[in-house]
Amino acid sequence: MDRQRTNWDPASTTLFLDLCIAEKEKKLNWNNQGLTKDGWRNVQRSFKEHGGGRFTPGQMSNKLRTLKKRFMAWKALQMRSGLGCNKTTGAIEPEEELLEAEDGTEDAIETEDTPEELTRLVHHLLT
């Protein structure tokens, strides 16, 4: 079985997060585990309507789960030593060795989308 990896561009990720946040805050289609069945149905429909239709429902679910996982790992890394501050953005960034030690798999934390996307995610979805 040949599995192809899905690539999410920043615009698609932003649209996806905006739709998830709207389901939680405006339509209340959210429970302790995440989006409800109605919430997922609305997100998938709206996502396709806004031109993001190339992702399957499973890929969207995996993206949300991955963003949550990355946020929790990023948050845990803030409590450890080995962190530095990016002088350009002011964001906290872990050293590469710390990231590799934390998760040696291909799903290791990617710092390119960590601070902004994950802070947005936790602020709206995990609170």
N, C-alpha and C positions, 0 to 999 in steps of 0.2 A: 504494500500500500504506500503510494507516494503522496506525502503531505506537503503542500506548499505553504510557506509562511506568509501570513497576511501583513502587509505594510500599511500602517495608518499614517497619513500625513497630518500635519498640525491642524489644518482646516477641518478635516473630518473628525479629529479628536475633539476639537473645540465644539463643533456642532453636536456631536454625540453627548458631551458633558452638559451642554446647554439644555438639550432635550431631557436628559436624566434629571437635572436640577429642576426643570419646569414640572416634570411629573411628580417630584417630591414636594415642592413648595406650593404649586398652584392647584394641582389635581389630586394631591394626597394619595397617589398610587405607589406607596412605599411602605414597607414593613421592616421588621428587625433584620431581615435577611437581604433586603434590597428592593428592587422593583417588583411589583405584583404582576400577575399575568396581564391585567389590563394595562399596566404601566409599560411592560415590554411591548405589547401590541401597539400602543400609541407611539412609543419611541421608534419602533421599526417602521411604522407607516410614515411618520413625520420625517424620518431620516431618508427614506426613499424619495419622498416628495421634494426634499431639499437637495437632491442630487447625490446623496451618499449611498445609493442603492447597491453598491458593489460588495457590501459585506453581508454575510449570512447572519441569522439570529444567533447562531452559536458563536460566531466570531465577535459579535457585539457583546455577548455575555462574557466571553473570555477577556475582552478588552477591559470591561468594567472590573472584573475580578483581578486582572493583572495590575490595573491602576491602584486598586485598593491595597494589594499585596506590596507593590512598590512604595506606596505611601507609608505603610506600617513599617517596612524595613528602613526607609529613609528617616522616619521619626525615631526609630530605635538607634540608628547611627548617630543621631544628634546627641545622644546621651554618652557616647563613647569618645575616647580620645582619637586622634588621627584625623580630625576635621580641620578644614581651613576655610578661609573666606576668599571668594572670588573678588579680586580687586575691581573688576569691571562692573559686575552686576550687583555685588554686595551679598550674593547668595552663599549659603554654607555649602561647601563641597567636600565630600570625603576623598581621601587619597585613594589612588587606584588599588594599592595593595589591600586596603581595608575592604573595598568593594569585592575584590576577588576572594578574599578570605571569608566574607559574609555569605557569598553564594557563588560557588565555583561552576555553576551550570551556565548554559547559554542564556538563561533568563535572568542573569545578574542585573542589578539595578543600573539603568542607563541614566546618567546624570543630565543628559540633554533636555529631558522633559520633566525632571523631578521637581524642582522648586515651584514653578508657577502652576503647572497642571495639577500636581498632587496637592498643593495647598488649596487650590480651588475645589478639588474633589472632596477633601476631608471637611472643609468648611461647610459645604453644602450637603454632602451626602452622608457623612458619618456622624454628624452632630444631630 
